[in-house]
Amino acid sequence: MDFPGPEKQIESERTRNEKVMPFLQSVQQQVAQYPAGSPERLILDFLLQNGVGRANAQPWLVIEDHLRQKGFDWRVQTFQQGLLKDSREGDMYIGSNDHPPYSGYFIIAEREDAKLMADWYQRRIAREREHLDHLNRLIVQQWP
């Protein structure tokens, strides 16, 4: 059986790291944009320490408790319409999921994390499509 030489091992490790790192690197680079002690910075630092990868997803109640300990009373909607939304418009992408076993918010660290997020969007879009179809049926009933 042939074993890869050191060059192949290094290349393999680099390829694996490239598959794992882009989202995480973006968060690590962009966290400094937020003032130290701001709610956004606290959330990003918290996720970097506790929520890297879907297996470490943090429920909102845990994040909210962390913010309260630091003197901030943020609602989930404030987070979702602010930092979470902003993260999804650039390459710093905070993942979320509402189905066990990976319920909560997390920093995407590997392909499977991103796939989980993509699957979540597929379910969400399918639900919204059902709502649109229902509305269209009601419109036709009301105004044939």
Steps between C-alpha positions, in 0.01 A plus 500: 500500500638841402493778756511861390832675538541813713412724205164325453429512873566873513287557192223289650511695828497832313202388289315386812573831676383698198173307512462573870624855540344768271193586711692472824784714368254765387346523846843514662600783266175696520441477875737794546259723304272505802591705807624296796215443742226561239223241481610399150859450612387308809288267286778439247759441773257266676435302181871484421560353845192280529317473167738393226332233289145369506579253778568801724191698399391735778131554574390863513422472874866418571621793288239727658615399848860578404393846381301564819804412710682774308218753553309470171133408465469397136202328346553228242338725237767766560767239438324351197432834332847633580812288537351177362359673190823694449705181525300347217567785263877452505740212543474497879202267528336404827309176456177412673279199529175427678506120483678272748765388547660823374260766625634851542751742350851407391799604295522289186824305520465221245301395197244305704423815703434694180292211363285503814438872445419443132252227596338740749456755221349235273239416764431869562461580130268201454280626787490849353413354159207318662385829655522674162308219329231522769473878458468460124217248548320744731542780247346284226211407732435862595548649154438229239 
